[in-house]
Amino acid sequence: MKQIESFLYYMRYELNYSVHTVLSYKKDLEQFAAFAADGDSEFAAAGVGTADVRAWVYDLSQRRGLAVRTVRRKMQALRAFYKFLLKRGEVAQNPVDDIPMAKLPKRLPEFVGEKKMDEILDSGFSHTDFEQVRNRLIVAMLYETGMRRAELVGLTDADIDTRRCELKVHGKRNKDRIVPFCGELRSLIELYRPLRAKLSASGNDAFFLTAKGAPVYDKLVYNVVSRTLSAVTSGRRSPHTLRHSYASVMLNHGAGINSVKELLGHESLAATQVYTHITYSELKRNYKHAHPRALKKGG
């Protein structure tokens, strides 16, 4: 459908949304279009009313049993689509505006504790095996810089300055930021670079490569992290878990919340403030285990 295609083009090339986000919106919008058309030859965006959207939400949540978070995401995609059409004068109203979003249950981000991460990063590995060195570097870089998986996949060799110990990270919506790293990570980078050079083809500037010399992809990074973290935790084991762990350890060791916000590439402080709840929970747990008065039972 041309209206959906125009909206997706606008998202990708004018708003600079990632390919992953655009594909997610495409799937959600095509799903709604099929539902609203209900067997008709073509979806008519201008003919959709609030009742149609309510029926779709009911179908998603009650008949299909989708999670609140998933339904909210689909509604956000639809709302953004109709906002786009409204601005272009192609519809008279946004049928999603009068439908309240279901509230998300509060869920604190999961993270891996410092001792467990030390156990992983201090363990032995072959310094001559390309995949072992690369995999260790992937985990270390995610944990020690807090970058997103897509940001790591998008790194080029030129983005990494080992002399200044700085990374140029290409964030969401083409917003770049500089993230510092430590000497330990520099040593891993310097160990990896000669091994990478043997596989890197001319014109391929991606920093992280597969064993065949191609740029790494999202699923590969996820699998590397998941396998590595499975040795120390049965909880969530995604690249984002390491991002949460980075934020938690930074705040626990006294970093200012505004500094952490900038390092993570968050647009708003609210996105970073969730980690203060994690660190408070950790402090409270430590207090209950360590303070002599906390160990006494009340009379």
C-alpha angles and dihedrals in degrees: 000000000000097000092054091045091051091050093049091049089051091051095048103040105024103032093031096227115170122263089245092056093045092051090049091052090046092055093047094047094046089050091053092045091055091048094047094045089054095192097327117131096248139016113246109204093190091057095059118108136186090266090059092053092047090052090051093049090049090050092050098046105031107027099032096030097223119173120263091245091055094048091049091052092052091049091050090054091050093046091051091048093053092044087057092049092046091055090051092050093242095123132032097222144006105251092198096059095081095050115088119225115245111247118252118233110247110258124175116220114259119235140177116246123245095250092053092048090049088052090055098042095043094051120106126261138166112276091201101047109095097210095045092051093044093048093049090049092050092054094042093048094049092048097042098044104029093224123157122254092249090051091053092048089051096052117120126202089250091058091068119079109185092178093061093027092233136134126206103217121198103215136186117314091013093294110150125204136179116238122188123220137191134256092256091061090046090057090054091048091051090049091051100044098071090047090048091049090062091059103033114106122214110280094018105116098167108128099212114055138182120241087265093055098255122128113272117251135216097263093050091053091047092051093048092052095042093051092046096048093045087076092066108023142034091200128087111327106187131126087255089060087064090049089054089047091052093052092046096050092046093053093042089056095051106269113153116251092235091054091050089049091056094044092051092046094236116165094209134036090229090070090056097042092072087074091060086066090054093050092046090052089051092049091049091050091049091050093052091050098041113031112089093217092050089058093058118094118232118254 
